[in-house]
Amino acid sequence: MSFVCDFCKKTFRREESLVVHLCESKRRFRERDEPGVRLGFQSYLKFYEITQGSAKLKTYEDFATSNYYRAFVKFGRHCVDLRAINPEQFVVWLLKNNKKIDHWCRDSVYDEWLHYWLPKESMQDALERGLQEIQSYVEQNAELRNGIADYFRYANANRIIYHISSGRISAWIVYNCDSGVEFLDQLPSHQVSLIVSWINPDIWSQRFKDYAADQEWAKHVLKQAGL
């Protein structure tokens, strides 16, 4: 009696050998529920939807046997590691801007995406993400005894700069709370230079002018939050 792998069709003389056998096809099947793989699969479907109009015909089996599998999974895991902002729209932007898939995981490409997306995203999304980021940070730093209210006033400046330059904290937050404005006013010029492109005052002053009601609501929410 022989035992055959359903994936690669390799034959084994003992069942135990089949159980411990792990071919590439079997590995891909097993990892299908990993967050990065799921995101890679969704990106693969979006690729076919936009470029071929045939995403509905594609299955996970098609994906797992595709020559694109490694590239899309690498991208999916990259997005998970980055906690990428709106990965679905990121993929659409990559495809519509004809970015080579081999370049999708480059930091420069993600930065380009953020500079495009952050001024366009909804105020609600920006506030939700930012307040969650702030809450998570203060929970890990016991010295911020007043919680969220202490973030811009007493958190590590380099960490705040990182949050801004990675898109975690939007200009919707920085410019619309007193503590955020005070933080900017107190920053030395060399640190301001690290974040000015992310919160470009010319772009954002126009954004706030165009969406005055949203700005007023943002100010209200941030004040209620203690910022």
Secondary structure, 3 states (H helix, E strand, C coil): CCEECCCCCCEECCHHHHHHCCCHHHHHHHHHHCHHHHHHHHHHHHHHHHHCCCHHHCCHHHHHCCCCHHHHHHHHHHHHHHCCCCHHHHHHHHHHCCCCHHHCCCHHHHHHHHHHHCCCCCHHHHHHHHHHHHHHHHHCCCCCCCHHHHHHHHCCHHHHHHHHHCCCCCHHHHCCCHHHHHHHHHCCHHHHHHHCCCCCHHHHHHHHHHCHHHHHHHHHHHHHHCC
